[in-house]
C-alpha cells in the first residue's frame, strides 16, 4: 500500500498506532484529523509529546509524578497534609482518582506497578523498600493499601501486609472497602463483588 | 488540580485530548503510556506529527493525498489505470477503502467533503469544477459516485448528478449499490438499508 498514501502520513499512522488501544482505523482518523487541522494543533501536540519525558520526573520520596525542577511532590511537602497517614497506590494516576474525592488528607506512596509473575514483575521491582523507610522516618500511624481490585492488586496488598508485619513494624494497616459501586444494580454486580459486599456489611 | 500533575503532563493530556473522540481519561492513558515508554517512542511520534502537514499535499488533479515532492497522484499517473473511469469520493481515505477491494482500476477524484448546509459546506467548497474539467479533458466514459451513505453523501450525489447533466455532458453516471452488508442478519439491518436492498434486488 506504500504508493497509496504519502509516506509522512503512513509514518504518522504507524506512530499514532503505538498508543495503547489504538488500531489502524483510529490511527488513520487521528492522522487525518491532524492533517486537516490548523498546523498549530500538530505543532503543539508534537511539542507536548517531546517535552513530556524531559520535564516530568518521579518524586524521590513518594514516586508521584512531579515537574523536573521540583524537589518533592507538593502532596508530600504541603505542611497541611498528614504525613503519618500513607495511601499506597500502584500508579501515579491513581493519586488523581483519590484526590478527586477530596476525602483524603494524608500522603501517597506509588509502588510503580503491582506484583505480576506473568509480566515478570516481582516485589523487588516495586518501591517497597522506600515505603518501609518512610514508615519509621515519618512515624507513620496508618497505611491504607489502595491497590487495584485485580488479581495483581490483591496479591500486592497481601504481600505488603506480610512484608510490613515481617519487618516488625507495628502499624495500622487498612484497605479500601470492596463492595457494590454506586449506581450499579445488584443483579449486575459480579459474584465476587457481592461476596465482598456481604462480608463487609455494616450496621445502620 | 494544577498541583496534582506536573505541568508537562497536563499539557500533553490537553493536546492529546484534541484528537477526535479522545476524552480526558483516554488522553491520560496515552500521556502516561508515553511517559513510561522508551523515549524514542515519544520522539518518533513527535517527529511524525510535526512532519505530517509539511510533507503531505493534495494532488492537483485528483486531490488525493500525495508526498509533497510528488507532482501527481500515482493512482492517476500510473498508465495501467483507466483514466476514462473516475470514482468520486468525499475524503482521501475513502480511496484506501476502495483500493483494498482490489476491484477498481479506474482513477479517483476527491471532493474534499460533502454538501452539508449545517456545517456551512456548499458545493462551491468542493472540488467539483476540477471534476467537470477532467470529464472532458480525459474523455471520461463513466463516473462512479462513491459518496458516503449519509444524508450529506446522498445530497452530494444528487447534486453532482444534476450538475453534470446541466453541464450538458453525456456520460455514464453510476452509484455504489446500497444493500445489506455482508455478515449482517436481516433483523439487524436498518429499515432504509432494507428498502435499498429490496429496490436493488437482482435476478439469480
Interface residues (C-beta under 8 A of the other chain):
Chain A: X1 X3 X4 X5 X6 X7 X8 X9 X11 X12 X14 X15 X16 X18 X19 X20 X21 X26 X28 X29 X30 X31 X32 X33 X34 X35 X37 X39 X41 X42 X43 X44 X45 X46 X47 X48 X49 X50 X51 X52 X53 X54 X55 X56 X57 X65 X66 X67 X68 X70 X74 X75 X91 X92 X93 X95 X96 X99
Chain B: X1 X3 X4 X5 X6 X7 X8 X9 X11 X12 X14 X15 X16 X18 X19 X20 X21 X26 X28 X29 X30 X31 X32 X33 X34 X35 X37 X39 X41 X42 X43 X44 X45 X46 X47 X48 X49 X50 X51 X52 X53 X54 X55 X56 X57 X65 X66 X67 X68 X70 X74 X75 X91 X92 X93 X95 X96 X99
